[in-house]
Amino acid sequence: MIEITEVPSPFCGIGTDDLTIRVDGLLMKVIENGCAVNTPAFEQPITDTSARAEGKEVSFEQAISKAAEILKVTKLPLISGCATDVNGMRGLLALADRCGAVVDNANFAGARNNFLALQDSGWMNTTLAEVKNRCDLLLVVGTDLEVFAPRFYERYLWNKESMFLEDTHQRTVIYLGKGPSGNASTSPNGKKAKVIECVTDDLPEVIAVLRALVKGQQIRASSVCGLAVADLQLLADQLKAAKYGVVTWAAGALSYAHAELTVQKLSEMIKNINNLNTRCSGLPLAGKEGDQTANQVCGWTTGYPVRTSFSRGYPEYDPFLNDTIALLARGEADALVWVQAFNANAVPPKTTLPTIVVGRSGMKFSKEPDVFIPVGTPGIDHAGHAYRMDNVVAIRLKKLRDSGLPSTAQVLHAIEQAL
């Protein structure tokens, strides 16, 4: 039994790197600085150590051979999930290139709202370090930040020391849309977050009015979607008066049609504020289960994020046609490879296609895949790198135990070589 300190997490997205974990053989216990996201992810037990083919235990070599046998006869395989570390994603893309597969990340349906806005008109975003050292006003739009990242406020807003603020406890937090579910947004001196509440589906209209007010345009109506325009005017004035305002949102929480236009409207509002002799930046929430890592590695390898097809022998990006669920529904794919090294509960979508699962030990399937190869989790069973939510830092993940499980990269490389 050992205790390991300063453990970085690949699970929460915000680069938490101060966990203390007790390791007892294969069992793990978070004993310091855990949270509702990190603690269950680290403490999940290992139940599968052997590969399976057609429901029967087989050797690693037999499982690799069976997976290659399936992929050799496919015309359009689909590699989805993409929840792994940097080296795992490199191996995934090499395999996709070899067999002409479509690559899609499980979280891309939400991330697409960000990418469409970024590709169309660009944005001005910040980093977690800038938030920690400069932010004096945080506007949280349409999401419960405490649920997404339970330790965000502790780590990046109520930090004791800051390079450019004398008292971080004086920071202002405002919620637009959903209110907070807990008290993490309340400052250490008791200052509570202000909540301007509205239903999520009303955010497009509310944010359009907010941007107009930031630009100084006249709004004749006295209310919008039940909110007083005077309250939105006060918010606009606060954003313009802040020395370094930050607007944050989770694209996946904007669950309505054309939510990318809401992201674009927020991004354009941020640009408008920066034209007023002050500073404001965006902070998209992401980084869970390797979604930022998948897009980073795919980006520097192909020039595109995921939802990229290699079926023509070169990468083709389409954020709509290369959607996993859509491909399965249209019957276009003829095999599914599901890669998920972080979350045993994130099983592949139901399908009648031949299915290969390269996943975390402990997965329970309603239908046994043709091949299941349990792999080690980055940051627990092997070292690696994963990108946090602001896309500028690759977290160096530690190996905490000897489980004997192969890494995702080793498995995918072996399948590629067998082809």
C-alpha positions in Angstrom: 0.0 0.0 0.0 1.4 3.4 -1.0 0.1 7.0 -1.2 0.9 9.0 -4.2 0.6 12.8 -4.1 0.2 15.5 -6.7 -1.7 13.2 -9.0 -3.1 14.8 -12.2 -6.6 13.9 -13.4 -7.6 13.2 -17.0 -11.3 13.1 -16.0 -12.5 16.6 -14.9 -11.2 18.7 -17.8 -9.8 21.5 -15.7 -6.3 20.1 -15.1 -6.7 19.1 -11.4 -3.2 18.0 -10.4 -3.2 17.9 -6.6 -5.0 14.6 -5.7 -3.6 12.2 -3.2 -4.4 8.6 -3.9 -3.8 5.5 -1.9 -3.0 2.5 -4.0 -3.4 -1.0 -2.6 -2.6 -3.5 -5.3 -5.3 -2.9 -7.9 -7.5 -1.0 -5.5 -7.4 2.8 -5.4 -8.8 5.4 -2.9 -8.8 9.1 -3.4 -8.0 10.5 0.1 -7.4 14.2 -0.6 -8.9 16.7 -3.0 -11.4 14.4 -4.7 -14.7 15.5 -6.2 -17.9 14.1 -7.6 -16.2 13.7 -11.0 -12.7 12.5 -10.1 -13.3 10.2 -7.1 -15.6 7.6 -8.8 -13.4 7.7 -11.9 -10.2 6.9 -10.1 -11.8 4.4 -7.7 -13.6 2.3 -10.3 -12.5 -1.3 -9.8 -10.9 -3.6 -12.4 -13.1 -6.6 -13.2 -12.0 -7.6 -16.7 -8.3 -8.5 -17.3 -8.8 -10.9 -20.3 -9.9 -10.2 -23.8 -13.1 -11.8 -25.1 -14.1 -12.9 -28.6 -17.8 -13.8 -29.2 -18.2 -13.8 -25.4 -15.4 -16.3 -24.6 -12.1 -15.5 -23.0 -9.2 -15.5 -25.5 -5.6 -14.5 -25.5 -4.6 -11.0 -26.5 -3.2 -12.3 -29.8 -6.4 -14.1 -30.6 -8.4 -11.0 -29.9 -6.2 -8.9 -32.1 -6.5 -11.5 -34.9 -10.3 -11.5 -34.6 -10.5 -7.7 -34.7 -8.3 -7.6 -37.8 -10.3 -10.3 -39.4 -13.5 -8.2 -39.0 -11.8 -5.0 -40.3 -10.2 -6.7 -43.4 -13.6 -7.2 -45.0 -15.2 -3.8 -44.2 -15.9 -1.1 -46.7 -16.7 1.7 -44.3 -15.7 0.9 -40.7 -16.6 3.5 -38.0 -14.2 4.2 -35.2 -16.1 6.1 -32.5 -15.8 7.1 -28.8 -12.2 8.3 -29.2 -11.8 8.6 -25.4 -8.1 8.0 -24.9 -4.9 9.9 -24.4 -2.5 11.5 -27.0 -0.7 8.2 -28.0 -4.0 6.3 -28.0 -5.5 8.9 -30.5 -2.4 8.7 -32.6 -2.8 4.9 -32.8 -6.5 5.4 -33.6 -5.9 7.7 -36.5 -3.2 5.4 -37.9 -5.7 2.5 -37.8 -8.4 4.7 -39.4 -6.0 5.6 -42.2 -5.1 2.0 -42.8 -8.6 0.7 -43.1 -10.4 3.7 -44.5 -12.6 4.4 -41.4 -14.7 7.3 -40.2 -13.4 8.8 -36.9 -15.9 10.4 -34.5 -15.7 11.4 -30.9 -18.6 10.6 -28.5 -18.8 14.2 -27.3 -18.7 15.9 -30.7 -22.4 16.5 -30.9 -22.0 19.3 -28.4 -18.5 20.4 -29.5 -19.9 20.9 -33.0 -21.7 24.0 -31.7 -18.3 25.5 -30.9 -16.5 24.4 -34.0 -19.1 25.8 -36.4 -18.9 29.2 -34.6 -15.1 29.1 -34.6 -14.9 28.2 -38.3 -17.4 30.8 -39.4 -16.3 33.9 -37.5 -13.6 33.0 -35.0 -13.5 33.9 -31.3 -11.4 35.4 -28.5 -10.9 32.8 -25.7 -8.7 32.7 -22.6 -6.9 30.1 -20.5 -7.4 28.8 -17.0 -4.2 30.6 -15.9 -5.6 33.9 -17.2 -8.9 33.3 -15.3 -7.0 32.5 -12.2 -4.8 35.7 -12.4 -7.0 38.3 -14.1 -10.7 37.6 -14.1 -12.8 40.0 -12.1 -16.2 39.1 -13.5 -17.4 35.6 -14.6 -20.6 35.2 -16.6 -21.8 31.5 -16.7 -24.2 30.9 -19.6 -26.7 28.1 -19.7 -24.8 25.5 -17.6 -24.3 24.4 -14.0 -20.5 24.9 -13.7 -20.4 23.1 -10.3 -21.7 19.9 -11.9 -19.4 20.1 -14.9 -16.2 20.8 -12.8 -16.9 20.7 -9.0 -13.5 22.3 -8.1 -13.5 25.0 -10.7 -14.3 27.8 -8.3 -11.9 26.5 -5.7 -9.0 26.2 -8.1 -9.5 29.2 -10.5 -11.7 31.8 -8.9 -11.4 31.7 -5.1 -7.6 31.1 -5.2 -5.8 32.9 -2.4 -3.1 34.4 -4.7 -3.4 36.2 -8.0 -0.9 38.0 -10.1 -3.1 41.0 -11.0 -5.9 41.1 -8.3 -5.4 42.2 -4.7 -8.5 40.3 -3.4 -9.9 37.4 -5.4 -12.8 37.2 -3.0 -14.2 40.4 -4.6 -14.8 38.7 -7.9 -18.3 38.9 -9.3 -20.1 35.7 -10.5 -23.3 36.0 -12.6 -25.4 33.1 -14.0 -27.5 33.6 -17.1 -29.9 30.8 -17.6 -29.5 28.0 -15.1 -28.7 28.8 -11.5 -25.9 27.0 -9.5 -26.8 23.7 -7.9 -24.6 24.3 -4.9 -22.6 27.0 -3.0 -19.2 26.7 -4.8 -19.9 30.0 -6.6 -20.3 31.8 -3.3 -17.1 33.6 -2.4 -15.2 32.8 0.8 -16.5 36.1 2.2 -20.1 35.2 1.6 -20.8 37.0 -1.7 -23.3 35.0 -3.6 -23.6 34.6 -7.3 -26.3 36.7 -9.0 -28.7 34.6 -11.1 -30.6 35.9 -14.1 -32.8 32.9 -14.7 -34.4 31.8 -17.9 -35.1 28.5 -19.6 -32.3 27.2 -21.9 -34.4 27.4 -25.1 -34.8 31.1 -24.5 -31.1 31.8 -24.5 -30.8 32.7 -28.2 -33.3 35.6 -27.9 -31.9 36.7 -24.5 -28.3 36.7 -25.6 -29.2 38.6 -28.8 -30.8 41.3 -26.7 -27.8 41.3 -24.4 -25.4 41.8 -27.3 -27.5 44.6 -28.7 -27.3 46.4 -25.3 -23.5 45.9 -25.1 -23.3 47.6 -28.5 -25.5 50.5 -27.2 -28.5 49.7 -29.4 -31.9 50.7 -28.3 -34.4 48.0 -27.2 -38.0 49.2 -27.2 -39.4 46.2 -25.4 -39.4 46.2 -21.6 -38.9 42.5 -21.3 -37.6 39.5 -23.3 -38.6 35.9 -22.5 -39.9 37.0 -19.1 -36.7 38.9 -18.2 -36.6 42.6 -17.7 -34.5 44.4 -20.3 -33.4 46.6 -17.4 -31.7 43.6 -15.8 -30.0 42.7 -19.0 -28.9 46.4 -19.4 -27.3 46.2 -15.9 -25.5 43.0 -17.0 -24.3 44.6 -20.2 -23.0 47.6 -18.1 -21.1 45.2 -15.8 -19.5 43.4 -18.6 -18.3 46.7 -20.1 -17.1 48.0 -16.8 -15.1 44.8 -15.9 -11.3 45.0 -16.3 -11.2 41.3 -17.4 -14.5 39.7 -17.9 -14.8 36.0 -18.8 -17.9 34.4 -20.4 -18.1 30.6 -20.1 -20.5 28.1 -21.5 -20.8 24.3 -22.2 -21.7 23.7 -25.8 -23.3 20.3 -25.0 -25.7 22.0 -22.5 -27.2 24.1 -25.3 -29.5 21.4 -26.4 -31.6 23.1 -29.0 -31.4 23.4 -32.8 -28.7 25.7 -34.2 -27.1 26.3 -30.8 -23.9 27.2 -32.8 -25.6 30.5 -33.5 -25.8 31.2 -29.7 -22.1 30.4 -29.4 -21.4 32.7 -32.3 -23.5 35.5 -30.7 -21.6 35.2 -27.4 -18.3 35.2 -29.3 -19.2 38.3 -31.3 -20.4 40.0 -28.1 -17.0 39.3 -26.5 -15.4 41.0 -29.5 -17.7 44.0 -29.1 -16.7 44.4 -25.5 -13.0 44.3 -26.4 -13.6 47.3 -28.7 -14.6 49.3 -25.7 -11.1 49.8 -24.1 -11.5 46.8 -21.8 -10.9 43.1 -21.9 -13.2 40.2 -22.2 -12.7 36.5 -23.2 -14.6 33.3 -23.7 -14.0 30.0 -21.9 -15.7 27.0 -23.5 -16.1 24.1 -21.1 -14.8 20.8 -22.4 -12.0 18.4 -21.8 -13.8 15.4 -20.4 -13.1 11.8 -21.5 -10.5 12.9 -24.0 -12.6 15.1 -26.2 -10.1 17.9 -26.4 -7.3 15.4 -26.8 -9.1 13.7 -29.7 -9.6 17.0 -31.6 -6.1 18.2 -30.9 -4.4 15.1 -32.2 -6.8 14.8 -35.2 -6.2 18.5 -35.9 -2.4 18.4 -36.0 -2.5 15.1 -37.9 -5.1 15.9 -40.6 -5.9 19.6 -40.3 -9.4 18.8 -39.1 -11.1 17.9 -35.8 -12.8 14.5 -35.5 -15.8 13.5 -37.6 -13.3 13.0 -40.3 -13.4 10.2 -42.9 -10.5 8.4 -44.4 -12.6 6.3 -46.8 -11.2 8.0 -50.0 -7.6 7.6 -48.9 -7.3 11.1 -47.5 -9.1 12.9 -44.6 -12.5 14.5 -45.3 -14.2 16.5 -42.6 -18.0 16.7 -42.3 -19.5 17.6 -38.9 -22.9 16.3 -39.9 -22.5 13.4 -42.3 -19.8 11.7 -40.2 -21.9 11.6 -37.1 -21.8 8.1 -35.4 -25.6 7.9 -34.8 -26.4 9.2 -38.2 -24.1 6.7 -39.9 -25.5 3.8 -38.0 -29.1 5.0 -38.7 -28.5 5.3 -42.4 -26.8 1.9 -42.5 -23.7 3.3 -44.2 -21.1 1.9 -41.8 -20.4 -1.9 -41.8 -18.4 -2.3 -38.6 -18.0 -0.3 -35.3 -14.8 0.1 -33.3 -15.6 1.7 -29.9 -12.6 3.2 -28.1 -13.3 4.3 -24.5 -10.5 4.1 -22.0 -11.9 6.4 -19.3 -15.5 5.5 -18.5 -16.7 2.0 -18.2 -20.3 3.2 -18.3 -19.9 4.8 -21.7 -20.7 1.7 -23.8 -21.1 1.7 -27.6 -24.5 2.5 -29.1 -26.8 -0.4 -29.9 -26.2 -1.8 -33.3 -26.3 -5.1 -35.3 -23.0 -4.4 -36.9 -19.8 -6.3 -36.1 -18.5 -4.5 -33.0 -15.0 -4.2 -31.5 -14.7 -2.6 -28.1 -11.4 -1.3 -26.9 -12.5 -0.1 -23.5 -12.0 0.3 -19.8 -12.3 -2.7 -17.6 -15.7 -3.2 -16.1 -17.9 -2.4 -19.1 -21.4 -4.1 -19.1 -23.0 -4.7 -22.4 -26.6 -5.4 -23.3 -25.2 -7.2 -26.3 -21.8 -8.7 -26.1 -19.5 -7.2 -28.8 -17.7 -9.5 -31.2 -14.4 -8.5 -29.6 -13.8 -6.8 -26.3 -10.2 -5.9 -25.3 -10.0 -4.3 -21.8 -7.3 -1.6 -21.7 -5.6 0.4 -19.0 -6.8 3.9 -18.2 -4.4 6.8 -18.9 -3.3 8.4 -15.7 -3.9 5.2 -13.7 -2.5 2.2 -15.5 0.0 3.9 -17.7 1.6 7.3 -18.2 0.4 9.6 -21.0 -0.8 13.0 -21.9 -4.3 14.6 -22.2 -5.4 18.1 -23.0 -7.4 20.1 -20.5 -10.3 22.3 -21.4 -8.5 25.4 -22.5 -6.5 23.5 -25.2 -3.1 25.0 -24.3 -1.8 22.5 -21.7 -1.2 18.8 -22.2 -1.4 17.3 -18.7 1.3 14.8 -18.0 -0.5 11.7 -16.6 1.2 9.3 -14.1 1.2 5.6 -13.9 -0.2 4.7 -10.4 -0.4 0.9 -10.4 0.7 -2.3 -12.3 -2.6 -3.7 -13.7 -1.0 -5.7 -16.6 -3.6 -4.1 -19.0 -2.3 -2.9 -22.3 -2.7 0.8 -23.3 -5.1 1.8 -26.1 -2.2 2.7 -28.3 -0.7 -0.8 -27.9 -4.0 -2.4 -28.8 -4.8 -0.2 -31.8 -1.2 -0.5 -33.1 -1.4 -4.3 -32.9 -4.6 -4.3 -34.9 -3.1 -2.0 -37.5 0.0 -4.3 -37.8 -2.3 -7.4 -38.1 -4.0 -5.7 -41.1 
